[in-house]
Amino acid sequence: MEDDTTGSFNTGVGQDALLNNTTGSGNVGIGWNALSGTVTSNDNIGIGYATGVTLTSGDFNIFIGRGAGANLSQVATATNSIAIG
């Protein structure tokens, strides 16, 4: 969350959790690299190692388990999705 400029109500626990978030709000990233690719995403949950790392601008998603939602091009803008790894 070191790049956060106007985002609010975000919680990042773990190395590089929500690393690139700048304006996204209401996100929860728990685990190494969890939701690290989010930039403008809102209201997402990533729990586990490298969850949702390719999500950049999608909203209202849930990623649970190691690598859930990782390395999938369609995840970048996913909305209202659930991925379990």
C-alpha positions as CSV (number, residue, x, y, z in Angstrom):
1,M,0.0,0.0,0.0
2,E,3.0,2.3,-0.2
3,D,1.7,3.7,-3.5
4,D,-1.7,4.6,-2.1
5,T,-2.7,8.2,-2.9
6,T,-6.4,8.6,-2.4
7,G,-7.6,5.1,-1.6
8,S,-9.3,4.6,1.7
9,F,-10.5,1.8,4.0
10,N,-7.9,-0.7,2.7
11,T,-6.2,-3.4,4.8
12,G,-3.0,-5.1,3.7
13,V,-1.3,-7.7,5.8
14,G,1.8,-9.5,4.5
15,Q,4.7,-8.6,2.3
16,D,3.6,-6.6,-0.8
17,A,-0.1,-7.0,0.0
18,L,-2.0,-4.3,-2.0
19,L,1.5,-3.1,-3.2
20,N,0.3,-1.1,-6.2
21,N,-3.0,0.2,-5.0
22,T,-3.3,3.9,-5.6
23,T,-7.0,4.9,-5.6
24,G,-8.8,1.7,-4.9
25,S,-10.9,1.6,-1.7
26,G,-12.4,-1.1,0.6
27,N,-9.9,-3.8,-0.3
28,V,-8.5,-6.5,2.0
29,G,-5.3,-8.3,1.1
30,I,-4.0,-10.9,3.5
31,G,-0.9,-12.9,2.6
32,W,2.3,-12.4,0.6
33,N,1.6,-10.5,-2.6
34,A,-2.2,-10.6,-2.0
35,L,-4.0,-8.2,-4.5
36,S,-0.6,-6.7,-5.3
37,G,-1.7,-5.7,-8.8
38,T,-4.7,-3.7,-7.8
39,V,-4.5,0.0,-8.8
40,T,-8.0,1.3,-9.0
41,S,-10.0,-1.7,-7.8
42,N,-12.6,-1.4,-5.1
43,D,-14.2,-3.8,-2.5
44,N,-12.1,-6.9,-3.2
45,I,-10.8,-9.6,-0.8
46,G,-7.7,-11.7,-1.4
47,I,-6.7,-14.2,1.3
48,G,-3.6,-16.4,0.7
49,Y,-0.3,-16.4,-1.1
50,A,-0.4,-14.5,-4.4
51,T,-4.2,-14.2,-4.6
52,G,-5.6,-12.0,-7.3
53,V,-2.2,-10.6,-8.3
54,T,-3.3,-9.8,-11.9
55,L,-6.4,-7.8,-10.8
56,T,-5.9,-4.2,-11.7
57,S,-9.3,-2.5,-12.0
58,G,-12.0,-5.0,-11.2
59,D,-14.4,-4.6,-8.3
60,F,-16.3,-6.8,-5.8
61,N,-14.2,-10.0,-6.2
62,I,-13.1,-12.7,-3.7
63,F,-9.9,-14.7,-4.1
64,I,-9.2,-17.4,-1.5
65,G,-6.3,-19.9,-1.4
66,R,-2.8,-20.0,-2.8
67,G,-2.7,-18.4,-6.3
68,A,-6.4,-18.0,-6.7
69,G,-7.0,-15.7,-9.6
70,A,-3.3,-15.5,-10.4
71,N,-1.9,-15.4,-13.9
72,L,-5.2,-15.1,-15.8
73,S,-5.6,-12.3,-18.2
74,Q,-9.3,-12.1,-17.8
75,V,-8.9,-11.5,-14.0
76,A,-7.5,-8.0,-14.7
77,T,-10.9,-6.4,-14.9
78,A,-13.0,-9.1,-13.3
79,T,-16.2,-7.9,-11.4
80,N,-18.4,-9.9,-9.0
81,S,-16.2,-13.0,-9.3
82,I,-15.1,-15.7,-6.8
83,A,-11.9,-17.8,-7.3
84,I,-10.8,-20.5,-5.0
85,G,-7.3,-21.9,-5.3
